[in-house]
Amino acid sequence: MSVKTIKKKNNSEGPKAAVGNDISIKGARVHNLKNVSVTIPRNKLVVVTGVSGSGKSSLTIDTLFAEGQRRYAESLSAYARQFMQRMNKPDVDYIKGLCPAIAIEQKVITRTPRSTVGSMTEIYDYLRLMFARAGKTISPVSGREVKKDDVPDVVKAINACKDGDKILILATFKNHGKRDIKEELNILLQKGFSRLFIESEVQQIEDLLEMNKLPAQQYFNNAYILIDRLIKKDFDEDDLHRISDSVGTAFYEGEGAMHLQVNNKKMVSFSNKFELDGMLFEEPVPNLFSFNNPFGACPTCEGFSQILGLDPDLIIPDKRLSLYENAVAPWRGEKLSEWNNAFIRAAKKFDFPVHKPIMDLTEKQLSDLWEGNQFVNGINDFFKEVEQNLYKVQYRVLLSRYRGRTLCTECHGFRLRKEALYVKVGGVHIGQLCEMPVKDLQQWFNSLELSKYDEQVAKRILLEIHHRIKTLIDVGLGYLTLNRLANSLSGGESQRIQLTRSLGSNLTNSLYILDEPSIGLHSRDTEKLIRVLKELRDLGNTVVVVEHDEMMMREADHIIDMGPLASHLGGEVVAAGNYNELIADKDSLTGKYLSGKLSIEPPRTLRKWNRSITIEGARQNNLKDITVQFPLNVLCAVSGVSGSGKTTLVKQILYPALQKLKGEGTDKPGLFRALKGDMDYLSQIEMVDQNPIGKSSRSNPVTYIKAYDEIRDLFARQPLSKMRGFMPKHFSFNVDGGRCDACKG
């Protein structure tokens, strides 16, 4: 069959690329491509469009990207190539002018529960660096900043005293290991020290040693070695040298601690250890803030943020009930209901509303229910008593019913050890920043005020963080938080996060291939996405996008229309050129729809409905106590901007609630008050989402939809099959006897 390739002149808009520079593909025959030859202009935004199955992905991913990747692998040494899987050359005559290719596909690439949005976009790595360099460690006891004191700090404190003040430089007298007091005093004499300061008096060490009997051990408990004595004046350079030497000696003798006694009244302490209020703190380093490193991860949950503990959702399974209606599951039954009754009796002493649904209680009231107070015991007290009786089998069974994955009690879901959470920037620790949605995080960084020194230190780090946050918001992901798990993202979200990372790396002269990046995006966000793709192009890259979106086509520098139809009726380039040339082309199906010659008319009369399902008081994630009615027997669309709560409403509330009603095992529904309407009218509920259907290499579309079972039955019923004793299994490529013995099916 002859290949019909309409060669158009290059895009008339924008600066023309040199033709010799363009990427030209000759004779591509991958999958259904029919000996396709096409030219892709360099450093332009190119859209490949056409009906589904017309060969868009075969041309871009399976030909362009596969060849770009193969050539890159061939440029490596033979030693490096032995660790990579073999890459087959795509079925194409030649590709000229190809640059290094990067494909950003629509799939969730990470399955590990350790990977988050912050680590995927590298924002978290820069945050770790910022907290390690500009973070201030705040003591949880006094709220003061923890600092290491060194010699200049002590000299500065001495200079701050008034003229004529008498200053003693002291180090704590320590009694080491197996030595007695006499031995310690002799060693001090040998080191050249002659005085001790005990109970506000200066005493000669020699006088103490000459006493017939040394004072008791307790006498030396508050003793200090007198290192030097000063009277405050305007010190000259020699004086300052002497003071610095004395302070250094005091730090050494006091094993990191020293004191200044001013006028025998005020005692000022200094320490060159990182400590305050009797606590030793960790000095901030990047690894302290990494939950993937044993040094920084919370020791209880090992950086996963969840542990096996008491699951609040199992203890209070239905938050629509009140305490009076037995909302607390373990407090039901003849004997254990005494705990419930005791709480109800004591409730009036601290104004606890026993008839109010649990979901409507305030933070304070929930705290009273869980922690208890001076009037009554709470749920946690109940489980403490259960744990004391675990030698009885009935208590072990009771406890096992309410165990589940729950938030870590040590780090409260922040994943880091408590020492890391003492370090703050702008009064906030790194865990709190990761809980903010990206758009709020941008505002926080815009209003962040640092000291001049910290600003210089963090200048480059802040630049990178601002750039990445701006890109995340531009690709329509401003609603995500940095601690959102990567494996909970949709394919489209995952793809746009990879796009953010690519922009952050500032690569040039590369070929970026994107597979429908605008899927699942509101029109408002598609505009921002196009801006990001143009930014990528303006860095000097070629951006090839497989897309059906009209706005994307209007903004493209060059469009390639594949077709004319799908599968074996497609695989040809029907038209190529800019937007105006595509509309003018009489062979282009896409052009006819864009110009308005063909259109899909909405139905004149809409379908009537009289049955519906209503969800009342939905308040999961960002839903604000909303009531929604879903009509039945119609095609009902739920729409809104990205992050407005569509998935939460349908996937986390409606679907699990209906599944639960039908008695089918499912995830726990999100928080809502009531489900009303014609639920009895439904016989089955199916969820069709964006997740890939099968990972097995044995599965194909026919086996997945169970059509192959019927085909096998049909073949097994044939007369020849009956004569030879063939059953349906003999026509299966998954079972011995049916499958080929050489390749095992």
C-alpha positions in Angstrom: 0.0 0.0 0.0 1.4 3.4 -1.0 2.2 5.7 1.9 0.6 9.1 1.7 2.7 11.6 3.5 1.7 15.2 2.9 4.9 17.3 3.3 4.1 20.8 4.4 6.4 23.7 4.6 7.8 24.5 8.0 5.8 26.4 10.6 5.5 29.9 9.3 5.3 31.4 12.8 8.3 31.9 15.0 12.0 31.6 14.1 12.5 29.0 11.4 14.8 26.1 12.3 17.5 25.1 9.8 16.1 22.2 7.8 19.4 20.3 8.2 18.9 20.4 11.9 15.5 18.7 12.0 14.8 15.1 13.1 13.8 13.1 10.1 12.3 9.6 10.3 12.4 7.4 7.2 10.5 4.2 6.7 9.1 3.5 10.2 7.2 0.1 10.4 6.8 -0.4 14.1 3.4 -2.0 15.0 0.8 -0.6 12.5 3.0 2.1 11.0 3.0 1.8 7.2 6.5 2.8 6.1 6.1 6.2 7.5 8.5 9.1 6.7 8.1 12.3 8.6 10.1 15.4 9.7 10.0 16.8 13.2 11.4 20.4 13.5 14.1 20.8 16.2 13.6 23.2 19.3 9.8 23.4 18.7 6.7 22.3 20.5 5.3 19.5 18.3 1.9 17.9 18.8 1.2 14.4 17.4 -2.5 13.8 17.2 -5.0 11.4 15.5 -7.7 8.9 16.5 -7.0 6.4 19.2 -5.0 3.4 17.8 -3.7 5.4 14.7 -0.1 4.9 15.7 0.8 8.0 17.6 2.6 6.2 20.5 4.2 3.7 18.0 5.8 6.7 16.2 6.8 8.7 19.3 7.5 6.2 22.2 8.3 3.0 20.3 10.3 4.5 17.4 11.7 7.9 18.4 12.3 7.3 22.1 13.4 3.7 21.7 16.0 4.7 19.1 17.2 7.7 21.1 17.6 5.5 24.2 19.4 2.7 22.2 21.9 5.2 20.7 22.6 6.6 24.1 23.2 3.1 25.5 25.5 2.3 22.5 27.6 5.3 23.4 28.5 3.7 26.7 31.4 1.3 27.2 31.0 -2.4 26.6 31.6 -2.8 30.4 28.7 -0.5 31.3 26.4 -2.0 28.7 26.6 -5.5 30.2 24.5 -4.3 33.2 21.7 -3.0 31.0 19.0 -5.0 29.3 19.4 -5.5 25.5 17.7 -2.8 23.5 16.3 -3.9 20.1 16.5 -1.5 17.2 13.1 -0.3 16.1 11.9 -1.3 12.6 12.9 1.9 10.8 15.2 2.6 7.8 17.0 5.5 9.5 16.5 8.5 11.8 18.6 11.5 11.3 19.3 14.4 13.7 18.1 12.5 16.8 19.2 14.0 20.1 19.1 12.3 23.6 15.5 11.3 24.3 13.5 11.4 27.6 10.0 9.9 27.7 7.6 11.1 30.4 4.8 8.5 30.4 1.5 8.3 32.2 2.3 5.6 34.8 2.9 5.5 38.5 6.6 4.5 38.5 7.1 4.2 42.3 5.6 1.5 44.4 7.7 2.1 47.5 5.9 3.6 50.5 9.1 5.6 51.3 8.8 7.8 48.2 6.9 11.1 48.5 6.0 14.1 46.3 8.8 16.0 48.1 11.5 13.4 47.3 10.3 12.9 43.7 10.5 16.6 42.9 13.7 17.0 44.9 12.1 19.8 46.9 12.6 17.8 50.1 16.3 17.4 49.4 16.7 21.2 49.2 14.6 21.6 52.4 17.0 19.2 54.2 19.9 21.3 53.0 18.2 24.5 54.1 17.4 23.2 57.6 20.9 21.9 58.0 22.5 25.2 57.0 20.0 27.9 58.2 18.0 26.0 60.9 18.0 27.0 64.5 17.8 24.3 67.2 15.2 25.3 69.8 15.1 23.7 73.2 11.7 22.1 74.0 12.2 22.9 77.7 12.9 26.7 77.7 12.2 27.6 74.1 15.7 29.2 73.8 18.1 28.6 70.9 20.7 25.9 71.4 24.2 27.2 70.6 27.8 26.0 71.1 29.9 28.5 73.0 33.5 29.0 72.0 36.4 31.2 73.1 35.3 34.4 71.3 31.8 34.1 73.0 33.3 34.0 76.5 35.7 36.9 75.6 32.7 38.9 74.4 30.9 38.2 77.7 33.9 39.4 79.7 34.2 42.6 77.7 30.5 43.2 78.3 31.1 43.5 82.1 31.5 46.9 83.8 35.0 48.4 84.5 36.4 47.3 87.8 34.3 44.1 88.0 36.2 41.1 89.5 36.0 38.1 87.2 37.0 34.5 88.0 37.5 32.0 85.1 36.5 28.6 86.5 36.3 25.0 85.4 34.3 22.3 87.2 36.4 20.1 89.5 35.8 16.5 88.5 36.6 13.3 90.4 37.5 10.7 87.7 37.0 7.0 87.9 39.1 5.2 90.5 41.1 8.2 91.7 40.6 9.6 95.2 40.4 13.3 96.0 44.1 13.5 97.1 45.3 12.0 93.8 43.2 14.5 91.8 44.6 17.5 93.8 48.2 16.3 93.2 47.5 15.9 89.4 46.1 19.5 89.4 49.3 20.7 91.1 51.5 19.0 88.5 49.4 20.7 85.7 50.3 24.0 87.3 47.0 24.9 89.0 47.3 26.2 92.5 43.8 27.2 93.7 40.2 25.8 94.0 37.1 27.9 94.3 34.8 26.2 96.9 31.6 27.8 98.3 32.4 31.3 97.3 36.0 31.1 98.7 39.4 30.7 97.0 41.4 27.9 98.6 45.0 26.9 98.0 45.4 23.3 96.8 48.6 22.9 98.9 46.8 24.0 102.1 44.2 21.3 101.5 46.8 18.6 100.9 48.7 19.7 104.1 45.6 19.1 106.3 45.8 16.0 108.4 42.4 14.9 107.1 40.9 16.0 103.8 37.3 17.2 103.9 34.6 14.7 102.9 33.7 13.9 99.3 30.5 16.1 99.5 32.7 19.2 100.2 34.2 18.9 96.7 30.8 18.4 95.0 30.5 22.1 94.2 34.2 22.8 93.7 35.7 24.6 90.7 39.3 24.8 89.5 40.4 28.5 89.5 42.0 29.0 86.1 42.5 32.8 86.1 41.5 36.0 87.9 40.8 39.3 86.1 39.7 42.9 86.9 37.7 44.4 84.0 39.4 47.3 82.2 40.2 48.2 78.6 42.2 45.1 77.7 45.2 45.4 75.4 46.2 42.7 72.8 48.4 40.9 75.3 45.6 40.8 77.9 43.2 39.4 75.3 45.7 36.7 74.3 46.0 35.7 78.0 42.2 35.7 78.5 41.8 33.5 75.4 44.4 31.0 76.6 42.7 30.8 80.0 39.3 30.3 78.5 40.6 27.5 76.2 42.3 25.8 79.2 39.0 26.1 81.2 37.0 24.4 78.4 39.6 21.7 78.3 39.8 21.1 82.0 36.0 21.3 82.4 35.5 18.8 79.5 33.5 21.2 77.4 32.0 23.3 80.2 33.3 26.5 82.0 32.0 29.3 84.2 32.6 33.0 84.9 32.0 34.3 88.4 31.4 38.0 88.4 31.9 40.0 91.7 31.3 36.8 93.7 27.5 37.1 92.9 26.7 36.2 89.3 27.7 32.8 87.8 27.6 32.6 84.0 27.9 29.1 82.4 29.3 28.3 79.0 29.5 25.0 77.1 31.2 24.1 73.8 28.9 21.1 73.6 25.6 21.3 71.7 23.5 21.3 74.8 21.0 23.4 76.8 18.7 22.8 79.8 20.6 19.6 80.7 19.8 18.1 77.2 22.3 17.2 74.6 21.1 18.0 71.0 22.1 16.7 67.6 23.9 19.2 65.4 21.9 19.8 62.2 23.3 17.9 59.2 21.3 17.0 56.0 21.1 13.3 57.0 19.3 14.2 60.3 16.3 15.3 58.1 16.2 12.2 55.9 13.6 9.6 56.8 15.3 7.1 54.4 18.5 7.2 56.5 18.7 5.4 59.9 20.4 8.5 61.4 17.4 10.7 60.8 14.4 8.2 60.7 12.1 8.0 63.7 13.3 4.9 65.6 9.7 3.7 66.3 8.2 3.6 62.8 11.6 3.6 60.9 10.5 6.5 58.7 7.3 5.0 57.4 5.0 7.2 59.6 2.8 4.3 60.5 3.0 1.5 63.1 0.9 -1.4 64.2 -1.1 0.0 67.0 -4.6 0.9 68.1 -6.6 1.9 65.0 -9.0 4.8 65.9 -11.2 3.8 62.9 -11.7 0.4 64.4 -12.3 1.7 67.9 -14.9 4.3 66.6 -16.1 2.6 63.4 -19.1 4.9 62.8 -18.4 8.5 63.6 -22.0 9.4 62.9 -23.0 7.9 66.3 -22.8 9.7 69.6 -21.3 8.3 72.8 -24.8 7.6 74.1 -25.5 5.5 71.0 -22.4 3.3 71.8 -20.0 4.8 69.2 -17.0 3.4 71.0 -16.9 -0.3 69.9 -14.9 -1.8 72.7 -17.2 -0.2 75.3 -20.2 -2.3 74.2 -21.4 -5.5 75.8 -22.6 -6.4 79.3 -19.4 -6.0 81.2 -17.3 -3.5 79.3 -20.3 -1.0 78.8 -19.5 0.0 82.5 -16.7 2.2 81.0 -19.2 3.9 78.7 -21.7 4.4 81.5 -19.0 5.8 83.8 -18.1 8.4 81.1 -21.7 9.4 80.5 -22.3 9.8 84.3 -19.2 12.0 84.6 -19.8 14.0 81.4 -21.9 16.8 83.1 -18.9 17.7 85.3 -16.9 18.9 82.3 -19.7 19.8 79.8 -19.2 16.8 77.5 -22.1 16.5 74.9 -22.9 12.7 75.1 -25.7 13.0 72.4 -23.5 14.8 69.8 -22.1 12.6 66.9 -18.4 11.9 67.3 -17.7 13.6 64.0 -19.0 16.9 65.3 -16.9 17.0 68.5 -14.3 19.7 69.0 -10.6 18.9 69.4 -10.8 19.5 73.2 -13.8 17.1 73.5 -12.1 14.4 71.4 -9.0 14.8 73.6 -11.2 14.3 76.7 -12.7 11.1 75.2 -9.4 9.6 74.3 -7.1 10.8 77.1 -9.6 11.2 79.9 -9.2 14.0 82.6 -9.4 14.4 86.4 -13.1 13.3 86.4 -13.1 10.2 84.2 -10.9 7.7 82.4 -10.6 7.8 78.6 -10.3 5.2 75.8 -6.4 5.1 76.2 -6.8 4.3 79.9 -9.1 1.4 79.0 -6.5 -0.1 76.6 -3.8 0.4 79.2 -5.8 -1.8 81.6 -6.4 -4.3 78.7 -2.6 -4.5 78.2 -2.0 -5.2 81.9 -4.3 -8.3 81.6 -2.8 -9.8 78.4 -2.0 -13.0 80.2 -5.8 -13.7 79.9 -6.7 -15.0 76.4 -10.0 -13.0 76.2 -8.0 -9.7 76.6 -5.6 -10.8 73.9 -8.5 -11.5 71.5 -10.1 -8.1 72.5 -6.9 -6.2 71.8 -6.3 -7.9 68.4 -9.7 -6.8 67.2 -8.7 -3.1 67.4 -5.1 -3.3 66.2 -4.3 -1.8 62.8 -2.0 0.5 60.9 -2.1 3.8 62.8 -0.1 7.0 63.0 3.3 6.7 64.8 2.9 7.7 68.4 6.6 8.9 68.6 6.9 11.2 65.5 3.1 11.8 64.9 3.5 11.0 61.2 6.4 13.4 60.6 8.7 10.3 60.0 11.8 11.9 61.7 13.4 11.5 65.1 12.5 14.1 67.6 15.9 15.8 67.5 15.3 16.7 63.9 11.9 18.3 64.8 13.7 20.7 67.3 15.4 22.4 64.4 13.3 25.3 63.0 13.3 27.9 60.3 10.9 30.8 60.6 9.4 29.1 63.7 8.4 26.0 61.8 10.0 22.5 61.6 10.5 20.5 58.4 7.6 18.1 59.1 5.1 21.0 59.3 6.3 22.3 56.0 5.7 18.9 54.4 2.1 19.0 55.6 1.3 22.2 53.8 -0.3 22.2 50.3 2.3 23.4 47.7 0.4 26.7 47.1 0.4 27.5 50.9 4.1 26.5 50.9 4.8 29.1 48.2 3.2 31.9 50.3 5.2 30.7 53.4 8.5 31.0 51.5 7.5 34.4 50.0 7.0 35.8 53.5 10.0 34.0 55.1 12.4 36.4 56.8 16.0 35.3 57.5 19.0 37.0 59.1 21.5 38.6 56.6 24.0 35.8 57.2 21.4 33.0 56.8 20.0 34.7 53.7 23.5 34.5 52.1 23.9 30.8 53.1 20.5 29.7 51.8 20.4 32.0 48.7 21.0 29.3 46.1 18.9 26.7 48.0 15.9 29.1 48.1 16.3 29.8 44.4 15.9 26.1 43.6 13.0 25.6 46.0 11.1 28.6 44.5 11.6 27.4 41.0 10.4 23.9 41.7 7.4 25.1 43.7 6.4 27.5 40.9 6.6 24.7 38.3 4.5 22.3 40.5 1.8 25.0 40.7 2.1 25.7 37.0 1.4 22.1 36.1 -1.7 22.1 38.3 -0.5 20.3 41.3 -0.7 23.2 43.9 -3.1 21.1 46.0 -0.6 18.3 46.8 1.4 18.2 50.0 5.1 17.2 50.0 4.5 14.2 52.3 1.8 12.7 49.9 2.9 9.1 49.1 4.1 8.7 45.5 2.2 5.4 45.1 -1.1 7.2 45.8 -0.9 9.5 42.9 -2.8 9.1 39.6 -0.9 8.5 36.3 -1.4 12.1 35.2 -0.2 13.5 38.5 2.9 11.2 38.4 3.7 12.4 34.9 3.4 16.1 35.7 5.7 15.6 38.7 8.3 14.0 36.4 7.9 17.0 34.2 8.7 19.3 37.2 11.8 17.3 37.9 12.9 17.6 34.2 12.4 21.3 34.3 14.5 21.6 37.5 17.4 19.7 35.9 17.8 22.5 33.2 18.8 20.1 30.4 19.2 21.5 26.9 19.3 20.0 23.4 17.2 17.0 24.5 14.1 15.5 23.0 11.2 15.3 25.5 8.3 13.0 24.6 5.1 13.3 26.6 2.1 11.1 26.5 -1.2 13.1 26.9 0.0 15.3 29.8 -3.3 17.3 29.9 -5.4 14.2 30.8 -7.4 14.8 33.9 -6.6 18.6 33.9 -9.1 21.4 34.0 -9.0 23.8 31.1 -7.6 26.5 33.5 -4.6 24.3 34.3 -4.0 23.2 30.7 -3.1 26.8 29.9 -0.4 26.7 32.7 0.8 23.3 31.5 1.4 24.7 27.9 3.4 27.6 29.5 5.6 25.0 31.2 6.1 23.0 28.0 7.0 26.2 26.2 9.5 27.0 29.0 11.0 23.6 28.3 11.2 24.3 24.6 12.8 27.8 25.2 15.7 26.1 27.1 16.6 24.7 23.7 14.8 21.3 23.8 12.5 19.7 21.3 9.1 18.8 22.9 6.9 16.2 21.3 3.5 15.8 22.8 0.9 13.0 22.0 -2.3 15.0 22.6 -6.0 15.4 21.7 -6.5 18.7 23.4 -7.6 21.6 21.1 -5.9 24.3 23.2 -2.6 22.4 23.0 -2.9 22.1 19.2 -3.6 25.8 18.8 -0.4 26.7 20.8 1.8 24.1 19.0 4.5 25.2 16.5 4.0 22.0 14.4 1.2 19.4 14.3 1.5 15.8 12.9 -1.9 14.2 12.3 -1.9 10.3 12.2 -4.6 8.3 10.7 -6.8 8.1 8.8 -8.4 5.5 11.2 -7.3 3.1 13.9 -5.3 -0.2 13.8 -4.6 -1.6 10.3 -6.7 1.2 8.7 -4.3 3.8 10.3 -0.5 4.1 10.6 0.0 6.8 8.1 0.8 10.6 8.4 -2.3 12.2 7.0 -1.2 15.8 7.4 1.7 17.8 8.9 2.1 21.5 9.4 1.0 24.3 11.7 -2.6 24.8 13.0 -3.8 26.8 10.0 -2.4 24.3 7.6 -4.0 21.4 9.4 -7.5 23.1 9.3 -7.0 23.7 5.5 -6.1 20.1 4.8 -9.1 18.3 3.3 -7.8 14.8 4.3 -7.3 15.5 8.0 -10.1 14.2 10.2 -8.7 16.2 13.1 -8.7 19.4 10.9 -12.3 18.9 10.0 -13.3 18.8 13.7 -11.1 21.8 14.5 -12.5 23.9 11.7 -16.1 23.0 12.7 -17.0 21.1 9.5 -17.6 18.0 11.7 -18.8 18.2 15.2 -20.3 16.1 18.0 -23.7 17.5 18.7 -25.1 17.3 22.3 -28.4 15.4 22.5 -31.4 17.6 21.9 -33.4 16.1 24.8 -31.7 15.1 28.0 -32.6 11.8 29.6 -35.2 12.1 32.5 -34.5 10.6 35.9 -36.6 10.0 39.0 -34.3 7.9 41.2 -31.2 9.1 42.9 -28.6 8.6 45.7 -27.8 11.4 48.1 -24.6 11.7 50.3 -25.1 14.1 53.2 -22.4 15.9 55.2 -19.3 14.7 53.3 -16.2 16.1 54.9 -13.3 13.9 53.9 -9.9 15.6 53.1 -10.9 19.1 51.7 -14.7 18.5 51.4 -16.5 21.1 53.5 -19.6 19.3 54.9 -21.4 19.1 51.5 -24.6 17.3 50.5 -24.6 15.9 46.9 -27.4 14.1 44.9 -26.4 11.6 42.2 -29.2 10.8 39.7 -29.5 7.1 38.6 -30.1 5.7 35.0 -28.2 8.6 33.5 -24.6 9.5 32.5 -23.6 11.7 35.4 -20.3 13.7 35.3 -18.5 15.1 38.3 -16.2 18.0 37.2 -14.1 20.8 38.8 -10.6 22.1 38.8 -7.7 19.8 39.8 -7.7 19.2 43.6 -11.3 20.4 44.2 -12.3 17.1 45.7 -13.8 15.1 42.8 -11.9 11.9 43.6 -12.5 12.2 47.3 -16.2 12.4 46.8 -16.6 9.6 44.2 -13.7 7.2 45.0 -13.2 7.7 48.7 -16.9 8.2 49.8 -19.6 7.1 47.3 -17.9 3.9 46.0 -16.8 2.4 49.3 -20.1 3.4 51.0 -22.2 1.6 48.3 -19.8 -1.4 48.4 -20.2 -1.6 52.2 -24.0 -1.4 51.9 -23.9 -4.4 49.5 -21.7 -6.3 52.0 -18.7 -6.4 49.8 -15.2 -6.1 51.3 -13.7 -2.8 50.5 -11.7 0.2 51.9 -13.2 2.2 54.7 -15.5 5.0 53.3 -14.4 8.6 54.0 -16.2 10.8 56.6 -19.9 11.5 55.8 -23.1 11.8 57.7 -25.6 9.7 55.8 -26.3 7.9 52.6 -29.9 8.1 51.4 -32.0 7.3 48.3 -32.7 4.3 46.0 -29.8 2.1 47.0 -31.9 -1.1 46.7 -32.3 -0.3 43.0 -28.6 -1.0 42.4 -27.6 -4.7 41.9 -23.8 -4.1 41.4 -21.2 -1.4 41.7 -18.1 -1.4 39.5 -15.1 1.0 39.8 -13.2 1.7 36.5 -10.1 3.7 37.3 -6.8 4.7 35.6 -4.7 1.9 37.1 -3.2 -0.6 34.6 -5.3 -3.8 34.5 -2.7 -6.6 34.5 1.0 -6.9 35.1 1.2 -10.6 33.9 3.0 -11.3 30.7 0.4 -14.1 30.0 -2.6 -11.8 30.1 -4.0 -10.1 27.0 -7.2 -8.1 26.4 -9.2 -11.3 25.3 -8.3 -13.3 28.4 -8.9 -10.3 30.6 -12.5 -9.8 29.5 -13.0 -13.6 29.8 -13.9 -13.9 26.0 -11.2 -16.5 25.6 -13.1 -19.0 27.8 -16.0 -19.0 25.3 -13.6 -19.4 22.4 -11.9 -22.4 24.1 -15.4 -24.0 24.8 -16.3 -23.5 21.2 -13.2 -25.3 20.0 -13.6 -28.1 22.6 -17.2 -28.8 21.2 -16.0 -29.4 17.6 -16.4 -33.1 16.4 -12.6 -33.5 15.8 -11.9 -32.3 19.4 -14.3 -34.8 20.8 -12.7 -37.6 18.7 -9.3 -36.7 20.1 -10.5 -36.1 23.7 -9.6 -32.4 23.7 -11.1 -30.3 26.5 -11.1 -26.5 26.9 -7.8 -26.7 28.8 -6.1 -28.1 25.7 -6.7 -24.7 24.0 -5.2 -22.6 26.8 -1.6 -21.2 26.5 -1.4 -21.1 30.3 -1.7 -24.8 31.0 0.5 -27.9 30.3 -1.0 -29.9 27.5 -2.4 -26.9 25.7 0.6 -24.5 25.6 3.7 -24.9 23.3 6.3 -27.0 25.2 9.2 -25.1 23.7 8.4 -21.5 24.9 5.9 -22.6 27.7 3.2 -20.4 26.1 
